[in-house]
């Protein structure tokens, strides 16, 4: 008998072109996520059922909360600090690439408050992108020859960084020097090709398991980075599942972003809520998100 999965519900009917970058702000009890192609930042307070959206005027690759109460955005032409109350943007640093052909993509902060954010070519040219570390406004390239820099998270002890370059159909693990913010000993710990492909955004739960949104997979997979095996999956009513983040007061709700881009007319009919935000209680809790440290 097929084991039933937890019920997936609509959390917010956003109808994003390319929803992405979900992250929970435990201080404000709000979920942030973005519409990359729409150039929109979403802020949602589930308990109050209160939603705000902000038009940013250009593509946005990721969003993370800052320790000063503001928000860090990776826009097409650079990294910005955004104040949701005044809606003012302040440039932190310009991009070191040509923004007419490249853009920022996914990124998150490490336990020490450094932002790790990657790039991709607009035409998805192979191995021309990179992964950057941003510490107090200083940007350092940490990995090169990347194609689509995507999901990133850290183990509970902060000693391992997990990272996805989407076309590799795998998750890499790196030994992580938390004090210095340095990577070493890169190796593949999960290969997704045989199950669902390709991997997109990623988060980690309190048990150290990886949750991955699968582009073209209509699901979120829970993977064991120690064995490389798929533990379980949660089917989502969208063809492109892009990211996931644990949130809620007890970090027991998994929020899932989706996209409504690069789909056939038949798929648009099959998945009328594609591009919306979904939620599910998977039976396991997440961990707190890390804020950018100024």
Secondary structure, DSSP 8 states (H G I E B T S, - for coil): --------EEEE----SBEEEEEEETTTTEEEEEETTTTEEEEEETTTTEEEEEE-SS-EEEEEEBTTS-EEEEETTEEEEEETTTTEEEEEEE-SS-TTTEEEEEEEE-TTS-EEEEEEETT--TT-EEEEEEETTEEEEEEEEESBEEEEEE-TTS-EEEEEEGGG-EEEEEEEETTTTEEEEEEEEEE-TTTS--EEEEEEBTTS-EEEEETTTTEEEEE-TTT--EEEEEE-SSSEEEEEEEESTTS-EEEEEEE-SS--HHHHHHTTTTTSEEEE--SS-B-----B--
